[in-house]
Amino acid sequence: MTAIPIAVFFIVNLLASLAASLTSINPIWSCSSVTMSVWLAYSITSSLVCGYLYSFASFIDELLGVYSFFEASTRDTASRFQFYDLSYPGGHPRMWNLLKNTSCRYIDVVHDKLECATYSKQRDKFSAECYHQSAHLLEESKTFCASGFKSSKEYCCCRFERRMPLSLFRRMFWMRPPVFSLYETVCATLAIRSLTCIVSNSLTEDQYGVVQKDLRPIITMLTRLSIAIDAYVRSVQTFKQGFDSNVRSLDETLTDSLREIYSVSENIYLRWIFTLSNRSISGSLRSSVNSIRAC
């Protein structure tokens, strides 16, 4: 989307420089209508491109903000300590709340768009099944007579002839719109990576339990997103269409993140059980540990 007005801007800029060179070569060109129209197009296009790029300033700021969260969460322990720290005198985890709310917002946007796309695919499938069923019932009916209506075969042929140029145009230029844009994919990927790194390292670094209280909603949110991706992939495969690269890259990122959280949690849980089993603990606690081992 951004490359189109920039390309037009550079083309008009090239024409304006050409007009300036023609004016310097021959003064007769200075008052011609061609030169004036080129300069007018140059001024209008430059103002439109500046306004178009200025409208994307907020998106660039948000993207840089999410990337700063990702860089701070994946750098080292000292940079992650600011997310575990509490503000004084209130004692609120402001940095963690900011990271959590920002990440959840981008993940919810992607999740809602996946659910809408899945619902639209299922609705199209249901309407197609209802149409074929109604056409079959009308063919079996002997008392129904309506000469003004077309048969199902004629209706399908007309609809195919009407949609054939559009489908060929889409196949030629690959104009199938993605479920969510590349910007939303990058923001959601950075948000998932940041949350995964903070959650997996908080099991050993979070001394105040700031992140521990939000483990359940975060893992639930990531699991819901994984379920939404699976439902969308199944609905697309039903129509024998390939899903776009944005969904595929987000699915790979989410799978790696959930696997990392599960492996870190499992290792720490097994280490905790092993530590408890080697200590001199009471009989009831030892029996509970043995029951966990048996499970």
C-alpha positions in Angstrom: 0.0 0.0 0.0 2.8 2.5 0.8 4.8 1.7 -2.3 2.1 2.9 -4.7 2.0 6.6 -3.8 5.8 6.7 -3.3 6.2 5.3 -6.9 3.8 7.8 -8.3 5.7 10.5 -6.4 9.0 9.5 -7.9 7.5 9.3 -11.4 6.0 12.8 -11.1 9.3 14.0 -9.6 11.1 12.6 -12.6 8.7 14.4 -15.0 9.2 17.6 -13.1 12.9 17.4 -13.4 12.5 16.7 -17.1 10.3 19.7 -17.4 12.9 21.8 -15.6 15.6 20.6 -17.9 13.5 21.4 -21.0 12.8 24.9 -19.6 16.5 25.5 -19.2 17.2 24.3 -22.7 14.4 26.2 -24.5 12.7 29.2 -22.8 9.6 28.7 -25.0 8.7 25.6 -22.8 8.5 27.8 -19.7 4.9 29.0 -20.4 3.6 25.9 -22.1 0.6 24.0 -20.8 2.6 20.8 -20.5 5.1 22.3 -18.1 2.4 23.9 -16.0 0.4 20.7 -15.8 3.6 18.7 -14.8 4.4 21.2 -12.0 0.8 21.2 -10.8 0.8 17.4 -10.7 4.1 17.5 -8.9 2.8 19.8 -6.2 -0.4 17.8 -5.7 1.3 14.5 -5.6 4.0 15.7 -3.1 1.3 17.0 -0.7 -0.7 13.7 -1.0 2.4 11.6 -0.4 3.4 13.7 2.6 -0.1 13.4 4.1 -0.2 9.6 3.4 3.2 9.1 5.1 2.2 11.3 8.0 -0.8 9.1 8.6 1.5 6.1 9.0 3.5 7.8 11.7 1.4 6.4 14.5 1.7 2.8 13.1 5.5 3.2 12.9 5.6 4.5 16.5 3.5 1.5 17.7 5.7 -0.9 15.8 8.9 0.6 17.3 7.3 0.4 20.8 6.5 -3.3 20.4 10.0 -3.9 19.1 11.5 -2.1 22.1 9.5 -4.4 24.4 10.7 -7.4 22.5 14.3 -6.2 22.7 14.1 -5.6 26.4 12.5 -8.9 27.2 15.0 -11.0 25.2 18.3 -9.2 26.0 19.3 -10.3 29.5 18.2 -10.6 33.1 18.9 -7.0 34.0 16.7 -5.7 31.2 13.9 -8.1 32.2 14.0 -7.0 35.8 12.1 -3.8 35.0 9.0 -5.9 34.1 9.2 -7.7 37.5 9.7 -4.5 39.5 7.0 -2.7 41.5 6.4 1.0 41.4 6.5 2.9 44.7 4.6 4.1 46.7 1.7 2.3 45.0 3.4 -1.1 44.5 1.9 -1.6 41.0 3.7 -3.5 38.2 3.4 -0.7 35.6 5.9 -2.0 33.1 4.4 -5.5 33.2 0.9 -4.2 32.9 1.9 -2.1 29.9 3.6 -5.0 28.1 0.7 -7.3 28.9 -2.1 -5.0 27.7 -0.2 -4.0 24.5 0.5 -7.6 23.6 -3.0 -8.8 24.4 -4.4 -6.0 22.2 -2.4 -7.1 19.2 -3.1 -10.8 19.8 -6.9 -10.1 20.2 -7.0 -8.3 16.9 -5.4 -11.2 15.1 -7.7 -13.7 16.9 -10.9 -11.7 16.1 -9.9 -11.6 12.4 -9.2 -15.3 12.3 -12.6 -16.0 13.8 -14.4 -13.8 11.4 -12.6 -15.4 8.4 -13.5 -18.9 9.8 -17.1 -17.9 10.3 -17.4 -16.5 6.7 -15.9 -19.8 5.3 -18.3 -21.9 7.3 -21.2 -19.7 6.3 -20.3 -20.0 2.6 -20.1 -23.8 3.0 -23.5 -23.9 4.7 -25.2 -21.7 2.1 -23.7 -23.9 -0.7 -25.1 -27.1 0.9 -28.5 -25.5 1.4 -28.5 -24.4 -2.3 -27.7 -27.8 -3.6 -30.3 -29.4 -1.3 -33.0 -27.0 -2.4 -32.2 -27.5 -6.0 -32.4 -31.3 -5.5 -35.8 -30.9 -3.8 -37.1 -28.7 -6.6 -36.0 -31.3 -9.3 -37.8 -34.1 -7.4 -41.0 -32.1 -7.1 -43.6 -32.9 -9.8 -46.3 -30.4 -8.9 -44.1 -27.3 -8.9 -44.2 -25.3 -12.1 -42.5 -21.9 -12.6 -41.4 -21.1 -16.1 -39.9 -17.8 -15.1 -37.3 -19.5 -12.8 -34.0 -20.9 -14.1 -32.8 -24.4 -13.4 -29.9 -25.0 -11.1 -27.6 -25.8 -14.0 -28.5 -22.6 -15.9 -28.1 -20.6 -12.7 -24.7 -22.1 -12.0 -23.5 -21.5 -15.6 -24.6 -17.8 -15.5 -22.9 -17.3 -12.1 -19.8 -19.0 -13.4 -19.8 -16.8 -16.6 -20.3 -13.7 -14.4 -17.5 -14.5 -12.0 -15.0 -15.9 -14.6 -13.3 -12.6 -15.6 -13.0 -11.6 -12.0 -11.5 -14.9 -10.9 -9.1 -14.8 -13.9 -8.1 -11.3 -13.0 -7.5 -12.3 -9.3 -5.4 -15.3 -10.4 -3.4 -13.3 -12.8 -2.4 -10.5 -10.3 -2.8 -12.6 -7.1 -5.2 -10.2 -5.5 -6.6 -12.5 -2.8 -6.6 -10.4 0.4 -4.9 -11.9 3.4 -6.7 -12.5 6.7 -4.6 -9.8 8.5 -2.0 -7.5 7.2 1.8 -7.8 7.4 1.9 -5.0 10.0 -0.5 -6.9 12.3 1.5 -10.1 11.8 4.8 -8.5 12.8 3.2 -6.8 15.9 1.5 -10.0 17.0 4.7 -12.0 16.5 6.7 -9.6 18.5 4.1 -9.5 21.2 4.0 -13.4 21.4 7.8 -13.5 21.6 7.9 -10.9 24.3 5.3 -12.6 26.4 6.9 -16.0 25.9 10.3 -14.8 27.0 9.0 -13.0 30.1 6.7 -15.9 31.1 9.4 -18.6 30.7 12.1 -16.6 32.6 9.7 -15.4 35.3 9.6 -18.9 36.8 13.2 -18.3 38.0 13.6 -14.5 38.0 10.3 -13.1 39.3 10.9 -12.7 43.0 7.7 -10.7 43.6 5.3 -13.0 41.7 4.3 -10.2 39.4 4.0 -12.4 36.2 3.0 -15.5 38.1 -0.5 -14.3 38.8 -1.1 -13.7 35.1 0.2 -17.0 33.8 -3.2 -18.6 33.4 -4.9 -15.9 31.3 -1.8 -15.5 29.1 -1.5 -19.2 28.4 -5.3 -19.4 27.8 -5.0 -16.5 25.4 -2.2 -18.2 23.4 -4.1 -21.5 23.4 -7.2 -19.8 22.1 -5.2 -18.2 19.3 -3.8 -21.6 18.4 -7.3 -23.1 18.3 -8.5 -20.2 16.1 -5.6 -20.8 13.7 -6.4 -24.5 13.5 -10.1 -23.8 12.8 -9.2 -21.4 10.1 -6.8 -23.9 8.4 -9.4 -26.6 8.5 -12.0 -24.3 7.0 -9.6 -23.3 4.2 -8.6 -26.9 3.5 -12.3 -27.7 3.1 -12.5 -25.3 0.2 -9.2 -26.7 -1.2 -7.5 -23.3 -1.0 -4.1 -22.5 0.4 -3.8 -20.2 3.4 -1.6 -17.2 3.3 2.0 -16.9 4.6 1.0 -14.5 7.4 -1.1 -17.2 9.1 1.6 -19.8 8.5 4.4 -17.7 10.1 2.2 -16.7 13.0 1.3 -20.4 13.5 5.0 -21.4 13.6 5.8 -18.6 16.1 2.9 -19.6 18.3 3.8 -23.3 18.2 7.4 -22.6 19.2 6.3 -20.2 22.0 3.9 -22.7 23.5 6.5 -25.5 23.3 9.0 -23.3 25.0 6.7 -22.4 27.9 5.7 -26.0 28.3 9.3 -27.3 28.3 10.5 -24.7 30.8 7.5 -25.3 33.1 7.9 -29.0 32.9 11.6 -28.8 33.8 11.1 -26.5 36.8 8.1 -28.7 38.0 10.2 -31.8 37.8 13.1 -30.1 39.6 10.8 -29.0 42.3 9.4 -32.5 42.8 13.0 -33.9 42.8 14.0 -31.3 45.5 11.0 -32.1 47.6 11.6 -35.9 47.4 15.2 -35.5 48.6 14.3 -33.4 51.7 13.1 -34.7 55.0 9.4 -33.8 54.7 6.3 -35.0 56.4 4.6 -38.2 55.5 1.5 -36.5 54.0 3.6 -34.3 51.7 5.7 -37.2 50.7 2.5 -39.2 49.8 1.2 -36.3 47.7 4.6 -36.1 45.8 4.4 -39.9 45.2 0.9 -39.5 43.9 2.0 -36.8 41.5 4.8 -39.1 40.3 2.4 -41.9 39.8 0.3 -39.6 37.6 
